[in-house]
Amino acid sequence: MSNNQGDENSAMGHDPLAWIASETETVAEIETVVKTAEPAVQAAVKNMVEEAEPSEGNIENAIALAEQAATGILIRLEGDVGIASVNILHEQLREALQQTSKVTIEGKDLAHVDTAVVQVLYAFVREAKKSEVEVQWQSVPESFLKTVAVLGLSEKMACA
């Protein structure tokens, strides 16, 4: 058995807790960099905004986004909406959650809906509540309401 001049970690050859000190130092270094960088980043962003020249396209786009945020997004369910449509519907609903605070789902031309679609709509309503996005149902047919009721989701989806 060798003795490395009283080194208490000689049996292992390294200090197994050394990572704690280095990790703490790294966190402190990162916090210091962030604190010193924040004013510089804010100044850079301010300069970019001040230097940006408004173009007709940018202004029209900003107006359209403002109107959309105020009036909300309309999603139409038309014809037979089955499992083949789930991915497209899911993408529309996901985008709507990110873009507005109000979504209206219209079903006046809805002929049939699969339970998979109802499940996607339920997940959307649940996420909308979490994100404080208002969901309104408009002109949904009785067949849709019956499907939702059979699945026990009428109250949760608030579409009745």
MDAnalysis code that builds the backbone (N, CA, C; Angstrom):
import MDAnalysis as mda
import numpy as np

u = mda.Universe.empty(480, n_residues=160, atom_resindex=np.repeat(np.arange(160), 3), trajectory=True)
u.add_TopologyAttr("name", ["N", "CA", "C"] * 160)
u.add_TopologyAttr("resid", np.arange(1, 161))
u.add_TopologyAttr("resname", ["MET", "SER", "ASN", "ASN", "GLN", "GLY", "ASP", "GLU", "ASN", "SER", "ALA", "MET", "GLY", "HIS", "ASP", "PRO", "LEU", "ALA", "TRP", "ILE", "ALA", "SER", "GLU", "THR", "GLU", "THR", "VAL", "ALA", "GLU", "ILE", "GLU", "THR", "VAL", "VAL", "LYS", "THR", "ALA", "GLU", "PRO", "ALA", "VAL", "GLN", "ALA", "ALA", "VAL", "LYS", "ASN", "MET", "VAL", "GLU", "GLU", "ALA", "GLU", "PRO", "SER", "GLU", "GLY", "ASN", "ILE", "GLU", "ASN", "ALA", "ILE", "ALA", "LEU", "ALA", "GLU", "GLN", "ALA", "ALA", "THR", "GLY", "ILE", "LEU", "ILE", "ARG", "LEU", "GLU", "GLY", "ASP", "VAL", "GLY", "ILE", "ALA", "SER", "VAL", "ASN", "ILE", "LEU", "HIS", "GLU", "GLN", "LEU", "ARG", "GLU", "ALA", "LEU", "GLN", "GLN", "THR", "SER", "LYS", "VAL", "THR", "ILE", "GLU", "GLY", "LYS", "ASP", "LEU", "ALA", "HIS", "VAL", "ASP", "THR", "ALA", "VAL", "VAL", "GLN", "VAL", "LEU", "TYR", "ALA", "PHE", "VAL", "ARG", "GLU", "ALA", "LYS", "LYS", "SER", "GLU", "VAL", "GLU", "VAL", "GLN", "TRP", "GLN", "SER", "VAL", "PRO", "GLU", "SER", "PHE", "LEU", "LYS", "THR", "VAL", "ALA", "VAL", "LEU", "GLY", "LEU", "SER", "GLU", "LYS", "MET", "ALA", "CYS", "ALA"])
u.atoms.positions = np.array([
    [0.844, -1.167, 0.000],
    [0.000, 0.000, 0.000],
    [0.885, 1.223, 0.000],
    [0.672, 2.103, -0.944],
    [1.526, 3.287, -1.026],
    [0.891, 4.452, -0.316],
    [1.757, 5.312, 0.153],
    [1.290, 6.500, 0.847],
    [1.745, 7.705, 0.046],
    [0.793, 8.504, -0.438],
    [1.113, 9.692, -1.232],
    [1.198, 10.915, -0.341],
    [2.098, 10.878, 0.599],
    [2.410, 11.968, 1.508],
    [1.164, 12.552, 2.167],
    [0.329, 11.690, 2.711],
    [-0.811, 12.148, 3.500],
    [-1.998, 12.614, 2.666],
    [-1.970, 12.389, 1.355],
    [-3.106, 12.792, 0.512],
    [-4.297, 11.921, 0.863],
    [-5.370, 12.555, 1.322],
    [-6.525, 11.777, 1.774],
    [-7.290, 11.145, 0.620],
    [-7.051, 11.543, -0.621],
    [-7.732, 10.969, -1.776],
    [-6.865, 9.969, -2.522],
    [-5.750, 9.542, -1.918],
    [-4.799, 8.689, -2.619],
    [-5.409, 7.351, -3.009],
    [-6.356, 6.841, -2.287],
    [-6.946, 5.551, -2.615],
    [-7.699, 5.619, -3.937],
    [-8.304, 6.755, -4.249],
    [-9.053, 6.900, -5.479],
    [-8.256, 7.574, -6.582],
    [-7.270, 8.328, -6.208],
    [-6.479, 9.024, -7.203],
    [-7.070, 10.360, -7.624],
    [-8.288, 10.666, -7.155],
    [-8.891, 11.968, -7.451],
    [-9.945, 12.289, -6.385],
    [-10.334, 13.515, -6.346],
    [-11.362, 13.952, -5.393],
    [-12.727, 13.774, -6.051],
    [-13.556, 12.837, -5.569],
    [-14.851, 12.584, -6.216],
    [-15.834, 13.745, -6.077],
    [-15.584, 14.662, -5.199],
    [-16.484, 15.799, -5.018],
    [-15.952, 17.070, -5.668],
    [-14.888, 16.958, -6.423],
    [-14.296, 18.139, -7.059],
    [-15.265, 18.809, -8.023],
    [-16.153, 18.040, -8.662],
    [-17.100, 18.608, -9.624],
    [-18.042, 19.615, -8.977],
    [-18.313, 19.447, -7.676],
    [-19.211, 20.379, -6.990],
    [-18.608, 21.777, -6.993],
    [-17.354, 21.884, -6.645],
    [-16.700, 23.190, -6.621],
    [-16.630, 23.781, -8.019],
    [-16.267, 22.960, -9.017],
    [-16.141, 23.505, -10.371],
    [-17.503, 23.887, -10.935],
    [-18.554, 23.136, -10.619],
    [-19.890, 23.466, -11.097],
    [-20.384, 24.764, -10.471],
    [-20.134, 24.962, -9.194],
    [-20.520, 26.191, -8.514],
    [-19.788, 27.373, -9.117],
    [-18.500, 27.201, -9.397],
    [-17.724, 28.271, -10.025],
    [-18.260, 28.579, -11.411],
    [-18.634, 27.554, -12.173],
    [-19.166, 27.751, -13.517],
    [-20.468, 28.523, -13.475],
    [-21.356, 28.182, -12.561],
    [-22.623, 28.894, -12.419],
    [-22.365, 30.353, -12.083],
    [-21.444, 30.615, -11.179],
    [-21.117, 31.987, -10.807],
    [-20.559, 32.750, -12.005],
    [-19.713, 32.090, -12.807],
    [-19.159, 32.730, -13.998],
    [-20.256, 33.066, -14.998],
    [-21.180, 32.144, -15.207],
    [-22.286, 32.368, -16.141],
    [-23.151, 33.537, -15.668],
    [-23.462, 33.567, -14.365],
    [-24.264, 34.660, -13.832],
    [-23.569, 35.999, -14.036],
    [-22.266, 36.041, -13.852],
    [-21.507, 37.275, -14.054],
    [-21.563, 37.709, -15.515],
    [-21.391, 36.776, -16.436],
    [-21.432, 37.099, -17.864],
    [-22.814, 37.625, -18.241],
    [-23.863, 36.969, -17.749],
    [-25.231, 37.389, -18.060],
    [-25.483, 38.794, -17.534],
    [-25.081, 39.063, -16.292],
    [-25.317, 40.384, -15.709],
    [-24.600, 41.479, -16.482],
    [-23.397, 41.211, -16.926],
    [-22.657, 42.238, -17.658],
    [-23.139, 42.336, -19.102],
    [-23.690, 41.273, -19.657],
    [-24.136, 41.286, -21.044],
    [-25.526, 41.917, -21.207],
    [-26.372, 41.838, -20.185],
    [-27.741, 42.329, -20.316],
    [-27.824, 43.767, -20.816],
    [-27.111, 44.736, -20.235],
    [-27.209, 46.107, -20.745],
    [-26.733, 46.219, -22.195],
    [-25.695, 45.472, -22.547],
    [-25.187, 45.523, -23.913],
    [-26.201, 44.953, -24.898],
    [-26.839, 43.852, -24.533],
    [-27.848, 43.238, -25.393],
    [-29.038, 44.174, -25.537],
    [-29.491, 44.756, -24.440],
    [-30.615, 45.688, -24.491],
    [-30.288, 46.877, -25.385],
    [-29.083, 47.416, -25.278],
    [-28.677, 48.548, -26.107],
    [-28.637, 48.147, -27.581],
    [-28.138, 46.959, -27.859],
    [-28.058, 46.492, -29.247],
    [-29.454, 46.331, -29.842],
    [-30.369, 45.760, -29.084],
    [-31.747, 45.592, -29.558],
    [-32.391, 46.952, -29.792],
    [-32.194, 47.873, -28.880],
    [-32.752, 49.221, -29.019],
    [-32.223, 49.885, -30.287],
    [-30.924, 49.760, -30.545],
    [-30.333, 50.334, -31.754],
    [-30.910, 49.708, -33.016],
    [-31.103, 48.381, -33.007],
    [-31.659, 47.716, -34.174],
    [-33.078, 48.206, -34.439],
    [-33.868, 48.380, -33.396],
    [-35.237, 48.848, -33.551],
    [-35.249, 50.277, -34.077],
    [-34.385, 51.119, -33.534],
    [-34.336, 52.517, -33.955],
    [-33.848, 52.655, -35.394],
    [-32.942, 51.774, -35.807],
    [-32.380, 51.858, -37.149],
    [-33.258, 51.205, -38.205],
    [-34.189, 50.368, -37.779],
    [-35.040, 49.657, -38.733],
    [-35.936, 50.646, -39.466],
    [-35.944, 50.549, -40.782],
    [-36.793, 51.419, -41.579],
    [-38.120, 50.713, -41.801],
    [-39.229, 51.384, -41.450],
    [-40.519, 50.740, -41.673],
    [-40.803, 50.626, -43.171],
    [-41.186, 49.447, -43.595],
    [-41.556, 49.246, -44.993],
    [-43.050, 48.994, -45.058],
    [-43.589, 49.156, -46.242],
    [-45.031, 48.971, -46.408],
    [-45.447, 47.556, -46.017],
    [-44.639, 46.561, -46.402],
    [-44.947, 45.168, -46.067],
    [-44.930, 44.920, -44.568],
    [-43.946, 45.492, -43.870],
    [-43.868, 45.326, -42.421],
    [-45.067, 45.951, -41.725],
    [-45.460, 47.137, -42.197],
    [-46.594, 47.828, -41.582],
    [-47.881, 47.045, -41.819],
    [-48.094, 46.564, -43.052],
    [-49.293, 45.779, -43.354],
    [-49.330, 44.492, -42.531],
    [-48.193, 43.855, -42.400],
    [-48.102, 42.628, -41.616],
    [-48.424, 42.901, -40.148],
    [-47.901, 43.995, -39.606],
    [-48.165, 44.359, -38.219],
    [-49.647, 44.659, -38.005],
    [-50.265, 45.336, -38.966],
    [-51.700, 45.643, -38.875],
    [-52.514, 44.352, -38.906],
    [-52.161, 43.443, -39.810],
    [-52.882, 42.165, -39.913],
    [-52.757, 41.364, -38.627],
    [-51.561, 41.337, -38.045],
    [-51.368, 40.603, -36.787],
    [-52.161, 41.241, -35.648],
    [-52.218, 42.572, -35.614],
    [-52.977, 43.262, -34.574],
    [-54.472, 42.980, -34.714],
    [-54.968, 42.999, -35.946],
    [-56.383, 42.696, -36.175],
    [-56.698, 41.253, -35.792],
    [-55.795, 40.350, -36.141],
    [-55.991, 38.940, -35.821],
    [-56.017, 38.726, -34.314],
    [-55.149, 39.413, -33.604],
    [-55.110, 39.286, -32.156],
    [-56.395, 39.822, -31.532],
    [-56.953, 40.875, -32.129],
    [-58.171, 41.489, -31.580],
    [-59.414, 40.653, -31.879],
    [-59.517, 40.136, -33.110],
    [-60.727, 39.423, -33.494],
    [-60.610, 37.920, -33.303],
    [-59.413, 37.414, -33.262],
    [-59.208, 35.982, -33.086],
    [-59.074, 35.266, -34.414],
    [-58.974, 33.965, -34.323],
    [-58.793, 33.113, -35.496],
    [-60.021, 32.229, -35.647],
    [-60.470, 32.067, -36.884],
    [-61.610, 31.211, -37.201],
    [-61.088, 29.927, -37.824],
    [-61.481, 28.803, -37.246],
    [-61.123, 27.494, -37.800],
    [-62.423, 26.816, -38.208],
    [-62.504, 26.484, -39.496],
    [-63.724, 25.875, -40.028],
    [-63.561, 24.359, -40.126],
    [-64.541, 23.643, -39.611],
    [-64.609, 22.196, -39.778],
    [-65.651, 21.947, -40.852],
    [-65.235, 21.355, -41.977],
    [-66.128, 21.193, -43.117],
    [-66.122, 19.756, -43.629],
    [-67.284, 19.293, -44.051],
    [-67.399, 17.975, -44.653],
    [-67.136, 16.863, -43.649],
    [-66.514, 15.809, -44.143],
    [-66.137, 14.682, -43.283],
    [-64.729, 14.942, -42.759],
    [-64.623, 15.167, -41.462],
    [-63.317, 15.408, -40.855],
    [-62.941, 14.130, -40.120],
    [-62.022, 13.396, -40.724],
    [-61.631, 12.109, -40.174],
    [-60.182, 12.081, -39.743],
    [-59.732, 10.886, -39.450],
    [-58.385, 10.698, -38.948],
    [-57.326, 11.176, -39.952],
    [-57.649, 11.163, -41.226],
    [-56.710, 11.634, -42.245],
    [-56.455, 13.137, -42.115],
    [-57.372, 13.854, -41.490],
    [-57.259, 15.311, -41.342],
    [-56.633, 15.729, -40.018],
    [-56.361, 14.781, -39.139],
    [-55.920, 15.101, -37.783],
    [-54.640, 15.922, -37.767],
    [-53.657, 15.551, -38.575],
    [-52.382, 16.284, -38.556],
    [-52.548, 17.728, -38.991],
    [-53.318, 17.959, -40.043],
    [-53.545, 19.324, -40.527],
    [-54.294, 20.128, -39.482],
    [-55.345, 19.546, -38.911],
    [-56.119, 20.234, -37.876],
    [-55.251, 20.541, -36.658],
    [-54.461, 19.583, -36.244],
    [-53.575, 19.776, -35.088],
    [-52.629, 20.958, -35.327],
    [-52.059, 21.044, -36.518],
    [-51.141, 22.139, -36.849],
    [-51.869, 23.487, -36.823],
    [-53.081, 23.539, -37.376],
    [-53.867, 24.782, -37.355],
    [-54.160, 25.214, -35.922],
    [-54.544, 24.275, -35.093],
    [-54.875, 24.578, -33.701],
    [-53.633, 25.018, -32.926],
    [-52.505, 24.356, -33.171],
    [-51.256, 24.724, -32.499],
    [-50.849, 26.150, -32.856],
    [-50.930, 26.483, -34.130],
    [-50.598, 27.835, -34.569],
    [-51.554, 28.857, -33.962],
    [-52.829, 28.512, -33.896],
    [-53.818, 29.429, -33.331],
    [-53.507, 29.730, -31.872],
    [-53.093, 28.727, -31.126],
    [-52.736, 28.936, -29.719],
    [-51.597, 29.925, -29.567],
    [-50.680, 29.936, -30.514],
    [-49.508, 30.802, -30.439],
    [-49.786, 32.213, -30.946],
    [-50.844, 32.395, -31.750],
    [-51.034, 33.655, -32.443],
    [-52.124, 34.560, -31.886],
    [-53.008, 34.049, -31.079],
    [-54.155, 34.865, -30.693],
    [-54.641, 34.508, -29.300],
    [-55.562, 35.314, -28.807],
    [-56.152, 35.036, -27.497],
    [-57.597, 34.581, -27.632],
    [-58.063, 34.399, -28.886],
    [-59.438, 33.958, -29.110],
    [-59.491, 33.101, -30.372],
    [-60.113, 31.923, -30.255],
    [-60.270, 31.027, -31.394],
    [-61.744, 30.644, -31.488],
    [-62.295, 30.784, -32.683],
    [-63.666, 30.351, -32.936],
    [-63.604, 29.131, -33.834],
    [-64.280, 28.071, -33.424],
    [-64.337, 26.852, -34.225],
    [-65.751, 26.768, -34.793],
    [-65.828, 26.830, -36.115],
    [-67.117, 26.832, -36.807],
    [-67.363, 25.472, -37.445],
    [-68.580, 24.966, -37.291],
    [-68.895, 23.653, -37.834],
    [-70.151, 23.613, -38.673],
    [-70.568, 24.761, -39.238],
    [-71.847, 24.785, -39.966],
    [-71.860, 23.852, -41.178],
    [-70.702, 23.590, -41.783],
    [-70.630, 22.699, -42.944],
    [-70.034, 21.345, -42.592],
    [-70.029, 21.010, -41.307],
    [-69.470, 19.740, -40.848],
    [-70.498, 18.632, -41.040],
    [-70.106, 17.586, -41.761],
    [-71.005, 16.458, -42.002],
    [-70.762, 15.336, -40.999],
    [-69.480, 15.020, -40.767],
    [-69.136, 13.899, -39.878],
    [-67.772, 14.175, -39.266],
    [-67.587, 13.707, -38.037],
    [-66.304, 13.863, -37.366],
    [-65.939, 12.556, -36.672],
    [-64.687, 12.137, -36.823],
    [-64.195, 10.939, -36.140],
    [-63.883, 11.263, -34.681],
    [-63.871, 10.225, -33.860],
    [-63.535, 10.434, -32.448],
    [-62.090, 10.910, -32.290],
    [-61.203, 10.540, -33.210],
    [-59.807, 11.014, -33.140],
    [-59.760, 12.526, -33.266],
    [-60.605, 13.090, -34.097],
    [-60.666, 14.540, -34.276],
    [-61.209, 15.193, -33.014],
    [-62.224, 14.583, -32.421],
    [-62.779, 15.123, -31.171],
    [-61.700, 15.112, -30.085],
    [-60.891, 14.065, -30.047],
    [-59.814, 14.006, -29.061],
    [-58.803, 15.126, -29.279],
    [-58.462, 15.420, -30.522],
    [-57.546, 16.525, -30.825],
    [-58.172, 17.855, -30.404],
    [-59.454, 18.019, -30.686],
    [-60.152, 19.249, -30.295],
    [-60.207, 19.378, -28.778],
    [-60.421, 18.275, -28.083],
    [-60.429, 18.322, -26.614],
    [-59.056, 18.726, -26.074],
    [-58.004, 18.144, -26.640],
    [-56.644, 18.511, -26.209],
    [-56.401, 19.997, -26.464],
    [-56.892, 20.495, -27.582],
    [-56.750, 21.920, -27.894],
    [-57.479, 22.774, -26.863],
    [-58.715, 22.421, -26.541],
    [-59.493, 23.193, -25.564],
    [-58.782, 23.204, -24.213],
    [-58.250, 22.069, -23.823],
    [-57.515, 21.968, -22.559],
    [-56.285, 22.880, -22.562],
    [-55.521, 22.856, -23.636],
    [-54.329, 23.713, -23.748],
    [-54.714, 25.185, -23.838],
    [-55.813, 25.463, -24.507],
    [-56.277, 26.851, -24.627],
    [-56.614, 27.415, -23.248],
    [-57.256, 26.611, -22.417],
    [-57.570, 27.068, -21.058],
    [-56.295, 27.379, -20.288],
    [-55.305, 26.502, -20.399],
    [-54.022, 26.724, -19.712],
    [-53.350, 27.997, -20.204],
    [-53.492, 28.283, -21.496],
    [-52.841, 29.442, -22.106],
    [-53.727, 30.690, -22.082],
    [-54.883, 30.569, -21.450],
    [-55.851, 31.672, -21.358],
    [-56.293, 32.160, -22.734],
    [-56.499, 31.206, -23.643],
    [-57.030, 31.499, -24.966],
    [-58.505, 31.125, -24.947],
    [-59.347, 32.068, -25.334],
    [-60.792, 31.845, -25.347],
    [-61.158, 30.990, -26.557],
    [-61.996, 29.976, -26.338],
    [-62.463, 29.115, -27.425],
    [-63.976, 29.252, -27.515],
    [-64.455, 29.586, -28.711],
    [-65.889, 29.678, -28.954],
    [-66.274, 28.672, -30.026],
    [-67.432, 28.083, -29.842],
    [-67.953, 27.140, -30.817],
    [-69.088, 27.839, -31.555],
    [-69.130, 27.659, -32.870],
    [-70.131, 28.352, -33.670],
    [-70.755, 27.380, -34.662],
    [-72.055, 27.302, -34.640],
    [-72.827, 26.518, -35.620],
    [-72.372, 25.063, -35.735],
    [-72.120, 24.425, -34.608],
    [-71.728, 23.018, -34.673],
    [-72.989, 22.174, -34.770],
    [-73.001, 21.171, -35.642],
    [-74.199, 20.356, -35.840],
    [-74.475, 19.430, -34.659],
    [-75.701, 18.999, -34.597],
    [-76.143, 18.101, -33.527],
    [-75.332, 16.799, -33.521],
    [-74.954, 16.310, -34.694],
    [-74.173, 15.062, -34.764],
    [-72.821, 15.218, -34.058],
    [-72.211, 16.376, -34.179],
    [-70.952, 16.645, -33.493],
    [-71.179, 16.662, -31.985],
    [-72.228, 17.343, -31.557],
    [-72.527, 17.437, -30.124],
    [-72.820, 16.057, -29.529],
    [-73.492, 15.187, -30.303],
    [-73.773, 13.828, -29.828],
    [-72.486, 13.021, -29.672],
    [-71.574, 13.159, -30.634],
    [-70.294, 12.446, -30.548],
    [-69.521, 12.893, -29.322],
    [-69.505, 14.197, -29.084],
    [-68.809, 14.748, -27.923],
    [-69.460, 14.233, -26.634],
    [-70.786, 14.185, -26.610],
    [-71.506, 13.708, -25.425],
    [-71.232, 12.233, -25.158],
    [-71.205, 11.409, -26.211],
    [-70.934, 9.980, -26.064],
    [-69.547, 9.769, -25.451],
    [-68.604, 10.636, -25.812],
    [-67.249, 10.540, -25.273],
    [-67.134, 11.157, -23.878],
    [-68.228, 11.746, -23.387],
    [-68.225, 12.345, -22.055],
    [-67.437, 13.637, -21.968],
    [-67.362, 14.375, -23.074],
    [-66.540, 15.584, -23.106],
    [-67.340, 16.879, -23.262],
    [-68.656, 16.807, -23.202],
    [-69.478, 17.994, -23.434],
    [-69.125, 19.135, -22.496],
    [-69.063, 18.858, -21.213],
    [-68.744, 19.921, -20.235],
    [-67.294, 20.394, -20.382],
    [-66.389, 19.461, -20.563],
    [-64.971, 19.811, -20.655],
    [-64.665, 20.651, -21.889],
    [-65.392, 20.417, -22.965],
    [-65.142, 21.161, -24.203],
    [-66.022, 22.399, -24.295],
    [-67.051, 22.479, -23.471],
    [-67.966, 23.628, -23.433],
    [-68.492, 23.973, -24.830],
    [-68.912, 22.957, -25.559],
    [-69.390, 23.201, -26.923],
    [-70.895, 23.030, -27.047],
    [-71.554, 22.656, -25.984],
    [-73.007, 22.430, -26.053],
    [-73.788, 23.704, -25.969],
])
